[in-house]
Amino acid sequence: MVDLRNMKQAVSNMVTSAIYVTTQNQKVKRGVVSGGNVVIGNRVLPYTAAVDIYFADGDSVWCLISDGGRMAVVVGV
């Protein structure tokens, strides 16, 4: 049986170690999933996931802001 908690932690560690990477002059930002949106600082944005990962309301995720600042792209947990 797959231990999702350990898998989630391993992915989180991998993302954390790569968090300083910049994509098109845009830094990856930390947000919290809340009711179908991601809260990043004082912004609440709809999101899409760039990879097939599991996360739920209340989870912290790493995001890139896209679509002219109107969408968060979740790139890791």
mmCIF file of the N, C-alpha and C atoms, coordinates in Angstrom:
data_MODEL
# 
_entry.id   MODEL 
# 
loop_
_atom_site.group_PDB 
_atom_site.id 
_atom_site.type_symbol 
_atom_site.label_atom_id 
_atom_site.label_alt_id 
_atom_site.label_comp_id 
_atom_site.label_asym_id 
_atom_site.label_entity_id 
_atom_site.label_seq_id 
_atom_site.pdbx_PDB_ins_code 
_atom_site.Cartn_x 
_atom_site.Cartn_y 
_atom_site.Cartn_z 
_atom_site.occupancy 
_atom_site.B_iso_or_equiv 
_atom_site.pdbx_formal_charge 
_atom_site.auth_seq_id 
_atom_site.auth_comp_id 
_atom_site.auth_asym_id 
_atom_site.auth_atom_id 
_atom_site.pdbx_PDB_model_num 
ATOM 1   N N  . MET A 1 1  ? 0.836   -1.187 0.000   1.00 0.00 ? 1  MET A N  1 
ATOM 2   C CA . MET A 1 1  ? 0.000   0.000  0.000   1.00 0.00 ? 1  MET A CA 1 
ATOM 3   C C  . MET A 1 1  ? 0.881   1.251  0.000   1.00 0.00 ? 1  MET A C  1 
ATOM 4   N N  . VAL A 1 2  ? 0.518   2.222  -0.797  1.00 0.00 ? 2  VAL A N  1 
ATOM 5   C CA . VAL A 1 2  ? 1.285   3.459  -0.920  1.00 0.00 ? 2  VAL A CA 1 
ATOM 6   C C  . VAL A 1 2  ? 0.952   4.369  0.265   1.00 0.00 ? 2  VAL A C  1 
ATOM 7   N N  . ASP A 1 3  ? 1.982   4.874  0.924   1.00 0.00 ? 3  ASP A N  1 
ATOM 8   C CA . ASP A 1 3  ? 1.805   5.803  2.027   1.00 0.00 ? 3  ASP A CA 1 
ATOM 9   C C  . ASP A 1 3  ? 1.785   7.217  1.444   1.00 0.00 ? 3  ASP A C  1 
ATOM 10  N N  . LEU A 1 4  ? 0.584   7.778  1.263   1.00 0.00 ? 4  LEU A N  1 
ATOM 11  C CA . LEU A 1 4  ? 0.438   9.089  0.635   1.00 0.00 ? 4  LEU A CA 1 
ATOM 12  C C  . LEU A 1 4  ? 1.108   10.191 1.438   1.00 0.00 ? 4  LEU A C  1 
ATOM 13  N N  . ARG A 1 5  ? 1.120   10.071 2.747   1.00 0.00 ? 5  ARG A N  1 
ATOM 14  C CA . ARG A 1 5  ? 1.744   11.102 3.579   1.00 0.00 ? 5  ARG A CA 1 
ATOM 15  C C  . ARG A 1 5  ? 3.247   11.185 3.293   1.00 0.00 ? 5  ARG A C  1 
ATOM 16  N N  . ASN A 1 6  ? 3.916   10.025 3.223   1.00 0.00 ? 6  ASN A N  1 
ATOM 17  C CA . ASN A 1 6  ? 5.356   10.021 2.918   1.00 0.00 ? 6  ASN A CA 1 
ATOM 18  C C  . ASN A 1 6  ? 5.618   10.489 1.497   1.00 0.00 ? 6  ASN A C  1 
ATOM 19  N N  . MET A 1 7  ? 4.748   10.091 0.566   1.00 0.00 ? 7  MET A N  1 
ATOM 20  C CA . MET A 1 7  ? 4.904   10.516 -0.821  1.00 0.00 ? 7  MET A CA 1 
ATOM 21  C C  . MET A 1 7  ? 4.741   12.031 -0.929  1.00 0.00 ? 7  MET A C  1 
ATOM 22  N N  . LYS A 1 8  ? 3.735   12.570 -0.242  1.00 0.00 ? 8  LYS A N  1 
ATOM 23  C CA . LYS A 1 8  ? 3.492   14.005 -0.272  1.00 0.00 ? 8  LYS A CA 1 
ATOM 24  C C  . LYS A 1 8  ? 4.692   14.751 0.308   1.00 0.00 ? 8  LYS A C  1 
ATOM 25  N N  . GLN A 1 9  ? 5.259   14.247 1.395   1.00 0.00 ? 9  GLN A N  1 
ATOM 26  C CA . GLN A 1 9  ? 6.419   14.890 2.009   1.00 0.00 ? 9  GLN A CA 1 
ATOM 27  C C  . GLN A 1 9  ? 7.633   14.846 1.085   1.00 0.00 ? 9  GLN A C  1 
ATOM 28  N N  . ALA A 1 10 ? 7.824   13.716 0.399   1.00 0.00 ? 10 ALA A N  1 
ATOM 29  C CA . ALA A 1 10 ? 8.952   13.589 -0.524  1.00 0.00 ? 10 ALA A CA 1 
ATOM 30  C C  . ALA A 1 10 ? 8.826   14.588 -1.668  1.00 0.00 ? 10 ALA A C  1 
ATOM 31  N N  . VAL A 1 11 ? 7.634   14.734 -2.209  1.00 0.00 ? 11 VAL A N  1 
ATOM 32  C CA . VAL A 1 11 ? 7.412   15.696 -3.294  1.00 0.00 ? 11 VAL A CA 1 
ATOM 33  C C  . VAL A 1 11 ? 7.623   17.114 -2.773  1.00 0.00 ? 11 VAL A C  1 
ATOM 34  N N  . SER A 1 12 ? 7.111   17.391 -1.579  1.00 0.00 ? 12 SER A N  1 
ATOM 35  C CA . SER A 1 12 ? 7.281   18.711 -0.987  1.00 0.00 ? 12 SER A CA 1 
ATOM 36  C C  . SER A 1 12 ? 8.758   19.041 -0.796  1.00 0.00 ? 12 SER A C  1 
ATOM 37  N N  . ASN A 1 13 ? 9.530   18.065 -0.329  1.00 0.00 ? 13 ASN A N  1 
ATOM 38  C CA . ASN A 1 13 ? 10.968  18.279 -0.149  1.00 0.00 ? 13 ASN A CA 1 
ATOM 39  C C  . ASN A 1 13 ? 11.655  18.565 -1.471  1.00 0.00 ? 13 ASN A C  1 
ATOM 40  N N  . MET A 1 14 ? 11.250  17.853 -2.511  1.00 0.00 ? 14 MET A N  1 
ATOM 41  C CA . MET A 1 14 ? 11.845  18.057 -3.831  1.00 0.00 ? 14 MET A CA 1 
ATOM 42  C C  . MET A 1 14 ? 11.529  19.456 -4.346  1.00 0.00 ? 14 MET A C  1 
ATOM 43  N N  . VAL A 1 15 ? 10.274  19.878 -4.204  1.00 0.00 ? 15 VAL A N  1 
ATOM 44  C CA . VAL A 1 15 ? 9.881   21.210 -4.664  1.00 0.00 ? 15 VAL A CA 1 
ATOM 45  C C  . VAL A 1 15 ? 10.594  22.279 -3.852  1.00 0.00 ? 15 VAL A C  1 
ATOM 46  N N  . THR A 1 16 ? 10.660  22.077 -2.548  1.00 0.00 ? 16 THR A N  1 
ATOM 47  C CA . THR A 1 16 ? 11.326  23.059 -1.690  1.00 0.00 ? 16 THR A CA 1 
ATOM 48  C C  . THR A 1 16 ? 12.778  23.237 -2.091  1.00 0.00 ? 16 THR A C  1 
ATOM 49  N N  . SER A 1 17 ? 13.455  22.147 -2.428  1.00 0.00 ? 17 SER A N  1 
ATOM 50  C CA . SER A 1 17 ? 14.864  22.252 -2.818  1.00 0.00 ? 17 SER A CA 1 
ATOM 51  C C  . SER A 1 17 ? 15.039  22.974 -4.147  1.00 0.00 ? 17 SER A C  1 
ATOM 52  N N  . ALA A 1 18 ? 13.997  23.016 -4.977  1.00 0.00 ? 18 ALA A N  1 
ATOM 53  C CA . ALA A 1 18 ? 14.083  23.679 -6.278  1.00 0.00 ? 18 ALA A CA 1 
ATOM 54  C C  . ALA A 1 18 ? 13.350  25.012 -6.312  1.00 0.00 ? 18 ALA A C  1 
ATOM 55  N N  . ILE A 1 19 ? 12.897  25.497 -5.177  1.00 0.00 ? 19 ILE A N  1 
ATOM 56  C CA . ILE A 1 19 ? 12.011  26.660 -5.132  1.00 0.00 ? 19 ILE A CA 1 
ATOM 57  C C  . ILE A 1 19 ? 12.661  27.954 -5.607  1.00 0.00 ? 19 ILE A C  1 
ATOM 58  N N  . TYR A 1 20 ? 13.982  28.024 -5.588  1.00 0.00 ? 20 TYR A N  1 
ATOM 59  C CA . TYR A 1 20 ? 14.656  29.258 -5.975  1.00 0.00 ? 20 TYR A CA 1 
ATOM 60  C C  . TYR A 1 20 ? 14.817  29.413 -7.478  1.00 0.00 ? 20 TYR A C  1 
ATOM 61  N N  . VAL A 1 21 ? 14.332  28.443 -8.221  1.00 0.00 ? 21 VAL A N  1 
ATOM 62  C CA . VAL A 1 21 ? 14.402  28.527 -9.675  1.00 0.00 ? 21 VAL A CA 1 
ATOM 63  C C  . VAL A 1 21 ? 13.431  29.600 -10.158 1.00 0.00 ? 21 VAL A C  1 
ATOM 64  N N  . THR A 1 22 ? 13.855  30.394 -11.106 1.00 0.00 ? 22 THR A N  1 
ATOM 65  C CA . THR A 1 22 ? 13.006  31.441 -11.670 1.00 0.00 ? 22 THR A CA 1 
ATOM 66  C C  . THR A 1 22 ? 12.594  31.048 -13.080 1.00 0.00 ? 22 THR A C  1 
ATOM 67  N N  . THR A 1 23 ? 11.318  31.219 -13.393 1.00 0.00 ? 23 THR A N  1 
ATOM 68  C CA . THR A 1 23 ? 10.806  30.921 -14.717 1.00 0.00 ? 23 THR A CA 1 
ATOM 69  C C  . THR A 1 23 ? 10.289  32.211 -15.332 1.00 0.00 ? 23 THR A C  1 
ATOM 70  N N  . GLN A 1 24 ? 10.883  32.624 -16.429 1.00 0.00 ? 24 GLN A N  1 
ATOM 71  C CA . GLN A 1 24 ? 10.501  33.849 -17.135 1.00 0.00 ? 24 GLN A CA 1 
ATOM 72  C C  . GLN A 1 24 ? 10.410  35.028 -16.172 1.00 0.00 ? 24 GLN A C  1 
ATOM 73  N N  . ASN A 1 25 ? 11.458  35.196 -15.350 1.00 0.00 ? 25 ASN A N  1 
ATOM 74  C CA . ASN A 1 25 ? 11.537  36.291 -14.379 1.00 0.00 ? 25 ASN A CA 1 
ATOM 75  C C  . ASN A 1 25 ? 10.412  36.278 -13.350 1.00 0.00 ? 25 ASN A C  1 
ATOM 76  N N  . GLN A 1 26 ? 9.807   35.149 -13.133 1.00 0.00 ? 26 GLN A N  1 
ATOM 77  C CA . GLN A 1 26 ? 8.713   35.048 -12.167 1.00 0.00 ? 26 GLN A CA 1 
ATOM 78  C C  . GLN A 1 26 ? 9.085   34.015 -11.112 1.00 0.00 ? 26 GLN A C  1 
ATOM 79  N N  . LYS A 1 27 ? 9.051   34.405 -9.862  1.00 0.00 ? 27 LYS A N  1 
ATOM 80  C CA . LYS A 1 27 ? 9.395   33.490 -8.785  1.00 0.00 ? 27 LYS A CA 1 
ATOM 81  C C  . LYS A 1 27 ? 8.191   32.638 -8.408  1.00 0.00 ? 27 LYS A C  1 
ATOM 82  N N  . VAL A 1 28 ? 8.478   31.426 -7.976  1.00 0.00 ? 28 VAL A N  1 
ATOM 83  C CA . VAL A 1 28 ? 7.434   30.538 -7.487  1.00 0.00 ? 28 VAL A CA 1 
ATOM 84  C C  . VAL A 1 28 ? 6.967   31.092 -6.145  1.00 0.00 ? 28 VAL A C  1 
ATOM 85  N N  . LYS A 1 29 ? 5.658   31.098 -5.919  1.00 0.00 ? 29 LYS A N  1 
ATOM 86  C CA . LYS A 1 29 ? 5.092   31.656 -4.696  1.00 0.00 ? 29 LYS A CA 1 
ATOM 87  C C  . LYS A 1 29 ? 4.361   30.576 -3.906  1.00 0.00 ? 29 LYS A C  1 
ATOM 88  N N  . ARG A 1 30 ? 4.301   30.754 -2.596  1.00 0.00 ? 30 ARG A N  1 
ATOM 89  C CA . ARG A 1 30 ? 3.611   29.811 -1.715  1.00 0.00 ? 30 ARG A CA 1 
ATOM 90  C C  . ARG A 1 30 ? 2.181   30.281 -1.526  1.00 0.00 ? 30 ARG A C  1 
ATOM 91  N N  . GLY A 1 31 ? 1.224   29.357 -1.615  1.00 0.00 ? 31 GLY A N  1 
ATOM 92  C CA . GLY A 1 31 ? -0.174  29.678 -1.401  1.00 0.00 ? 31 GLY A CA 1 
ATOM 93  C C  . GLY A 1 31 ? -0.859  28.568 -0.635  1.00 0.00 ? 31 GLY A C  1 
ATOM 94  N N  . VAL A 1 32 ? -2.113  28.815 -0.251  1.00 0.00 ? 32 VAL A N  1 
ATOM 95  C CA . VAL A 1 32 ? -2.908  27.829 0.477   1.00 0.00 ? 32 VAL A CA 1 
ATOM 96  C C  . VAL A 1 32 ? -4.200  27.591 -0.298  1.00 0.00 ? 32 VAL A C  1 
ATOM 97  N N  . VAL A 1 33 ? -4.518  26.320 -0.542  1.00 0.00 ? 33 VAL A N  1 
ATOM 98  C CA . VAL A 1 33 ? -5.730  25.948 -1.263  1.00 0.00 ? 33 VAL A CA 1 
ATOM 99  C C  . VAL A 1 33 ? -6.927  26.214 -0.362  1.00 0.00 ? 33 VAL A C  1 
ATOM 100 N N  . SER A 1 34 ? -7.933  26.902 -0.917  1.00 0.00 ? 34 SER A N  1 
ATOM 101 C CA . SER A 1 34 ? -9.131  27.237 -0.148  1.00 0.00 ? 34 SER A CA 1 
ATOM 102 C C  . SER A 1 34 ? -10.342 27.310 -1.063  1.00 0.00 ? 34 SER A C  1 
ATOM 103 N N  . GLY A 1 35 ? -11.212 26.305 -0.958  1.00 0.00 ? 35 GLY A N  1 
ATOM 104 C CA . GLY A 1 35 ? -12.488 26.331 -1.686  1.00 0.00 ? 35 GLY A CA 1 
ATOM 105 C C  . GLY A 1 35 ? -12.382 26.509 -3.181  1.00 0.00 ? 35 GLY A C  1 
ATOM 106 N N  . GLY A 1 36 ? -11.495 25.802 -3.834  1.00 0.00 ? 36 GLY A N  1 
ATOM 107 C CA . GLY A 1 36 ? -11.374 25.905 -5.285  1.00 0.00 ? 36 GLY A CA 1 
ATOM 108 C C  . GLY A 1 36 ? -10.495 27.050 -5.753  1.00 0.00 ? 36 GLY A C  1 
ATOM 109 N N  . ASN A 1 37 ? -9.871  27.746 -4.833  1.00 0.00 ? 37 ASN A N  1 
ATOM 110 C CA . ASN A 1 37 ? -8.961  28.845 -5.148  1.00 0.00 ? 37 ASN A CA 1 
ATOM 111 C C  . ASN A 1 37 ? -7.658  28.628 -4.409  1.00 0.00 ? 37 ASN A C  1 
ATOM 112 N N  . VAL A 1 38 ? -6.665  29.455 -4.738  1.00 0.00 ? 38 VAL A N  1 
ATOM 113 C CA . VAL A 1 38 ? -5.413  29.486 -3.997  1.00 0.00 ? 38 VAL A CA 1 
ATOM 114 C C  . VAL A 1 38 ? -5.255  30.893 -3.441  1.00 0.00 ? 38 VAL A C  1 
ATOM 115 N N  . VAL A 1 39 ? -4.972  30.988 -2.150  1.00 0.00 ? 39 VAL A N  1 
ATOM 116 C CA . VAL A 1 39 ? -4.737  32.274 -1.507  1.00 0.00 ? 39 VAL A CA 1 
ATOM 117 C C  . VAL A 1 39 ? -3.223  32.475 -1.432  1.00 0.00 ? 39 VAL A C  1 
ATOM 118 N N  . ILE A 1 40 ? -2.752  33.530 -2.109  1.00 0.00 ? 40 ILE A N  1 
ATOM 119 C CA . ILE A 1 40 ? -1.329  33.881 -2.131  1.00 0.00 ? 40 ILE A CA 1 
ATOM 120 C C  . ILE A 1 40 ? -1.229  35.307 -1.616  1.00 0.00 ? 40 ILE A C  1 
ATOM 121 N N  . GLY A 1 41 ? -0.740  35.442 -0.393  1.00 0.00 ? 41 GLY A N  1 
ATOM 122 C CA . GLY A 1 41 ? -0.714  36.770 0.228   1.00 0.00 ? 41 GLY A CA 1 
ATOM 123 C C  . GLY A 1 41 ? -2.138  37.267 0.397   1.00 0.00 ? 41 GLY A C  1 
ATOM 124 N N  . ASN A 1 42 ? -2.432  38.435 -0.176  1.00 0.00 ? 42 ASN A N  1 
ATOM 125 C CA . ASN A 1 42 ? -3.789  38.974 -0.089  1.00 0.00 ? 42 ASN A CA 1 
ATOM 126 C C  . ASN A 1 42 ? -4.598  38.725 -1.368  1.00 0.00 ? 42 ASN A C  1 
ATOM 127 N N  . ARG A 1 43 ? -4.077  37.883 -2.253  1.00 0.00 ? 43 ARG A N  1 
ATOM 128 C CA . ARG A 1 43 ? -4.766  37.578 -3.517  1.00 0.00 ? 43 ARG A CA 1 
ATOM 129 C C  . ARG A 1 43 ? -5.442  36.211 -3.445  1.00 0.00 ? 43 ARG A C  1 
ATOM 130 N N  . VAL A 1 44 ? -6.638  36.121 -4.004  1.00 0.00 ? 44 VAL A N  1 
ATOM 131 C CA . VAL A 1 44 ? -7.365  34.857 -4.109  1.00 0.00 ? 44 VAL A CA 1 
ATOM 132 C C  . VAL A 1 44 ? -7.555  34.583 -5.595  1.00 0.00 ? 44 VAL A C  1 
ATOM 133 N N  . LEU A 1 45 ? -6.942  33.477 -6.072  1.00 0.00 ? 45 LEU A N  1 
ATOM 134 C CA . LEU A 1 45 ? -6.940  33.184 -7.499  1.00 0.00 ? 45 LEU A CA 1 
ATOM 135 C C  . LEU A 1 45 ? -7.461  31.784 -7.774  1.00 0.00 ? 45 LEU A C  1 
ATOM 136 N N  . PRO A 1 46 ? -8.200  31.605 -8.888  1.00 0.00 ? 46 PRO A N  1 
ATOM 137 C CA . PRO A 1 46 ? -8.516  30.234 -9.305  1.00 0.00 ? 46 PRO A CA 1 
ATOM 138 C C  . PRO A 1 46 ? -7.209  29.558 -9.701  1.00 0.00 ? 46 PRO A C  1 
ATOM 139 N N  . TYR A 1 47 ? -7.203  28.233 -9.696  1.00 0.00 ? 47 TYR A N  1 
ATOM 140 C CA . TYR A 1 47 ? -5.951  27.540 -10.012 1.00 0.00 ? 47 TYR A CA 1 
ATOM 141 C C  . TYR A 1 47 ? -6.168  26.388 -10.977 1.00 0.00 ? 47 TYR A C  1 
ATOM 142 N N  . THR A 1 48 ? -5.071  25.967 -11.585 1.00 0.00 ? 48 THR A N  1 
ATOM 143 C CA . THR A 1 48 ? -4.980  24.743 -12.351 1.00 0.00 ? 48 THR A CA 1 
ATOM 144 C C  . THR A 1 48 ? -3.691  24.062 -11.896 1.00 0.00 ? 48 THR A C  1 
ATOM 145 N N  . ALA A 1 49 ? -3.594  22.767 -12.059 1.00 0.00 ? 49 ALA A N  1 
ATOM 146 C CA . ALA A 1 49 ? -2.387  22.055 -11.646 1.00 0.00 ? 49 ALA A CA 1 
ATOM 147 C C  . ALA A 1 49 ? -1.535  21.741 -12.865 1.00 0.00 ? 49 ALA A C  1 
ATOM 148 N N  . ALA A 1 50 ? -0.234  21.981 -12.758 1.00 0.00 ? 50 ALA A N  1 
ATOM 149 C CA . ALA A 1 50 ? 0.689   21.704 -13.860 1.00 0.00 ? 50 ALA A CA 1 
ATOM 150 C C  . ALA A 1 50 ? 1.094   20.241 -13.886 1.00 0.00 ? 50 ALA A C  1 
ATOM 151 N N  . VAL A 1 51 ? 0.960   19.571 -12.761 1.00 0.00 ? 51 VAL A N  1 
ATOM 152 C CA . VAL A 1 51 ? 1.332   18.168 -12.640 1.00 0.00 ? 51 VAL A CA 1 
ATOM 153 C C  . VAL A 1 51 ? 0.217   17.421 -11.920 1.00 0.00 ? 51 VAL A C  1 
ATOM 154 N N  . ASP A 1 52 ? 0.211   16.104 -12.043 1.00 0.00 ? 52 ASP A N  1 
ATOM 155 C CA . ASP A 1 52 ? -0.811  15.285 -11.402 1.00 0.00 ? 52 ASP A CA 1 
ATOM 156 C C  . ASP A 1 52 ? -0.387  15.002 -9.962  1.00 0.00 ? 52 ASP A C  1 
ATOM 157 N N  . ILE A 1 53 ? -0.847  15.846 -9.036  1.00 0.00 ? 53 ILE A N  1 
ATOM 158 C CA . ILE A 1 53 ? -0.506  15.701 -7.622  1.00 0.00 ? 53 ILE A CA 1 
ATOM 159 C C  . ILE A 1 53 ? -1.772  15.779 -6.786  1.00 0.00 ? 53 ILE A C  1 
ATOM 160 N N  . TYR A 1 54 ? -1.695  15.253 -5.578  1.00 0.00 ? 54 TYR A N  1 
ATOM 161 C CA . TYR A 1 54 ? -2.833  15.296 -4.670  1.00 0.00 ? 54 TYR A CA 1 
ATOM 162 C C  . TYR A 1 54 ? -2.648  16.442 -3.692  1.00 0.00 ? 54 TYR A C  1 
ATOM 163 N N  . PHE A 1 55 ? -3.676  17.280 -3.579  1.00 0.00 ? 55 PHE A N  1 
ATOM 164 C CA . PHE A 1 55 ? -3.728  18.292 -2.531  1.00 0.00 ? 55 PHE A CA 1 
ATOM 165 C C  . PHE A 1 55 ? -5.193  18.589 -2.270  1.00 0.00 ? 55 PHE A C  1 
ATOM 166 N N  . ALA A 1 56 ? -5.462  19.144 -1.092  1.00 0.00 ? 56 ALA A N  1 
ATOM 167 C CA . ALA A 1 56 ? -6.843  19.405 -0.678  1.00 0.00 ? 56 ALA A CA 1 
ATOM 168 C C  . ALA A 1 56 ? -6.912  20.770 -0.003  1.00 0.00 ? 56 ALA A C  1 
ATOM 169 N N  . ASP A 1 57 ? -8.135  21.211 0.308   1.00 0.00 ? 57 ASP A N  1 
ATOM 170 C CA . ASP A 1 57 ? -8.318  22.475 1.016   1.00 0.00 ? 57 ASP A CA 1 
ATOM 171 C C  . ASP A 1 57 ? -7.441  22.517 2.257   1.00 0.00 ? 57 ASP A C  1 
ATOM 172 N N  . GLY A 1 58 ? -6.786  23.633 2.461   1.00 0.00 ? 58 GLY A N  1 
ATOM 173 C CA . GLY A 1 58 ? -5.924  23.825 3.614   1.00 0.00 ? 58 GLY A CA 1 
ATOM 174 C C  . GLY A 1 58 ? -4.469  23.478 3.367   1.00 0.00 ? 58 GLY A C  1 
ATOM 175 N N  . ASP A 1 59 ? -4.187  22.768 2.272   1.00 0.00 ? 59 ASP A N  1 
ATOM 176 C CA . ASP A 1 59 ? -2.805  22.399 1.959   1.00 0.00 ? 59 ASP A CA 1 
ATOM 177 C C  . ASP A 1 59 ? -2.049  23.609 1.412   1.00 0.00 ? 59 ASP A C  1 
ATOM 178 N N  . SER A 1 60 ? -0.767  23.687 1.759   1.00 0.00 ? 60 SER A N  1 
ATOM 179 C CA . SER A 1 60 ? 0.112   24.699 1.181   1.00 0.00 ? 60 SER A CA 1 
ATOM 180 C C  . SER A 1 60 ? 0.660   24.157 -0.132  1.00 0.00 ? 60 SER A C  1 
ATOM 181 N N  . VAL A 1 61 ? 0.711   25.018 -1.147  1.00 0.00 ? 61 VAL A N  1 
ATOM 182 C CA . VAL A 1 61 ? 1.184   24.608 -2.466  1.00 0.00 ? 61 VAL A CA 1 
ATOM 183 C C  . VAL A 1 61 ? 2.122   25.675 -3.027  1.00 0.00 ? 61 VAL A C  1 
ATOM 184 N N  . TRP A 1 62 ? 2.970   25.271 -3.975  1.00 0.00 ? 62 TRP A N  1 
ATOM 185 C CA . TRP A 1 62 ? 3.838   26.200 -4.695  1.00 0.00 ? 62 TRP A CA 1 
ATOM 186 C C  . TRP A 1 62 ? 3.165   26.537 -6.020  1.00 0.00 ? 62 TRP A C  1 
ATOM 187 N N  . CYS A 1 63 ? 3.141   27.825 -6.363  1.00 0.00 ? 63 CYS A N  1 
ATOM 188 C CA . CYS A 1 63 ? 2.418   28.273 -7.562  1.00 0.00 ? 63 CYS A CA 1 
ATOM 189 C C  . CYS A 1 63 ? 3.234   29.263 -8.386  1.00 0.00 ? 63 CYS A C  1 
ATOM 190 N N  . LEU A 1 64 ? 2.945   29.261 -9.668  1.00 0.00 ? 64 LEU A N  1 
ATOM 191 C CA . LEU A 1 64 ? 3.366   30.330 -10.569 1.00 0.00 ? 64 LEU A CA 1 
ATOM 192 C C  . LEU A 1 64 ? 2.098   31.098 -10.924 1.00 0.00 ? 64 LEU A C  1 
ATOM 193 N N  . ILE A 1 65 ? 2.199   32.400 -11.041 1.00 0.00 ? 65 ILE A N  1 
ATOM 194 C CA . ILE A 1 65 ? 1.056   33.217 -11.434 1.00 0.00 ? 65 ILE A CA 1 
ATOM 195 C C  . ILE A 1 65 ? 1.085   33.345 -12.954 1.00 0.00 ? 65 ILE A C  1 
ATOM 196 N N  . SER A 1 66 ? -0.052  33.097 -13.603 1.00 0.00 ? 66 SER A N  1 
ATOM 197 C CA . SER A 1 66 ? -0.098  33.180 -15.061 1.00 0.00 ? 66 SER A CA 1 
ATOM 198 C C  . SER A 1 66 ? -1.334  33.942 -15.504 1.00 0.00 ? 66 SER A C  1 
ATOM 199 N N  . ASP A 1 67 ? -1.554  33.955 -16.798 1.00 0.00 ? 67 ASP A N  1 
ATOM 200 C CA . ASP A 1 67 ? -2.728  34.592 -17.401 1.00 0.00 ? 67 ASP A CA 1 
ATOM 201 C C  . ASP A 1 67 ? -2.859  36.041 -16.944 1.00 0.00 ? 67 ASP A C  1 
ATOM 202 N N  . GLY A 1 68 ? -1.758  36.758 -16.988 1.00 0.00 ? 68 GLY A N  1 
ATOM 203 C CA . GLY A 1 68 ? -1.795  38.177 -16.613 1.00 0.00 ? 68 GLY A CA 1 
ATOM 204 C C  . GLY A 1 68 ? -2.147  38.408 -15.159 1.00 0.00 ? 68 GLY A C  1 
ATOM 205 N N  . GLY A 1 69 ? -1.814  37.451 -14.285 1.00 0.00 ? 69 GLY A N  1 
ATOM 206 C CA . GLY A 1 69 ? -2.099  37.595 -12.860 1.00 0.00 ? 69 GLY A CA 1 
ATOM 207 C C  . GLY A 1 69 ? -3.478  37.132 -12.445 1.00 0.00 ? 69 GLY A C  1 
ATOM 208 N N  . ARG A 1 70 ? -4.189  36.446 -13.353 1.00 0.00 ? 70 ARG A N  1 
ATOM 209 C CA . ARG A 1 70 ? -5.563  36.022 -13.049 1.00 0.00 ? 70 ARG A CA 1 
ATOM 210 C C  . ARG A 1 70 ? -5.687  34.543 -12.709 1.00 0.00 ? 70 ARG A C  1 
ATOM 211 N N  . MET A 1 71 ? -4.585  33.781 -12.775 1.00 0.00 ? 71 MET A N  1 
ATOM 212 C CA . MET A 1 71 ? -4.652  32.341 -12.540 1.00 0.00 ? 71 MET A CA 1 
ATOM 213 C C  . MET A 1 71 ? -3.377  31.890 -11.843 1.00 0.00 ? 71 MET A C  1 
ATOM 214 N N  . ALA A 1 72 ? -3.531  30.939 -10.899 1.00 0.00 ? 72 ALA A N  1 
ATOM 215 C CA . ALA A 1 72 ? -2.373  30.320 -10.252 1.00 0.00 ? 72 ALA A CA 1 
ATOM 216 C C  . ALA A 1 72 ? -2.192  28.937 -10.861 1.00 0.00 ? 72 ALA A C  1 
ATOM 217 N N  . VAL A 1 73 ? -0.955  28.595 -11.189 1.00 0.00 ? 73 VAL A N  1 
ATOM 218 C CA . VAL A 1 73 ? -0.636  27.269 -11.691 1.00 0.00 ? 73 VAL A CA 1 
ATOM 219 C C  . VAL A 1 73 ? 0.109   26.548 -10.586 1.00 0.00 ? 73 VAL A C  1 
ATOM 220 N N  . VAL A 1 74 ? -0.499  25.513 -10.015 1.00 0.00 ? 74 VAL A N  1 
ATOM 221 C CA . VAL A 1 74 ? 0.124   24.756 -8.934  1.00 0.00 ? 74 VAL A CA 1 
ATOM 222 C C  . VAL A 1 74 ? 1.206   23.878 -9.536  1.00 0.00 ? 74 VAL A C  1 
ATOM 223 N N  . VAL A 1 75 ? 2.433   24.038 -9.016  1.00 0.00 ? 75 VAL A N  1 
ATOM 224 C CA . VAL A 1 75 ? 3.568   23.272 -9.535  1.00 0.00 ? 75 VAL A CA 1 
ATOM 225 C C  . VAL A 1 75 ? 4.132   22.298 -8.510  1.00 0.00 ? 75 VAL A C  1 
ATOM 226 N N  . GLY A 1 76 ? 3.621   22.325 -7.292  1.00 0.00 ? 76 GLY A N  1 
ATOM 227 C CA . GLY A 1 76 ? 4.086   21.399 -6.266  1.00 0.00 ? 76 GLY A CA 1 
ATOM 228 C C  . GLY A 1 76 ? 3.406   21.630 -4.938  1.00 0.00 ? 76 GLY A C  1 
ATOM 229 N N  . VAL A 1 77 ? 3.621   20.688 -4.026  1.00 0.00 ? 77 VAL A N  1 
ATOM 230 C CA . VAL A 1 77 ? 3.040   20.802 -2.681  1.00 0.00 ? 77 VAL A CA 1 
ATOM 231 C C  . VAL A 1 77 ? 4.118   20.931 -1.649  1.00 0.00 ? 77 VAL A C  1 
# 
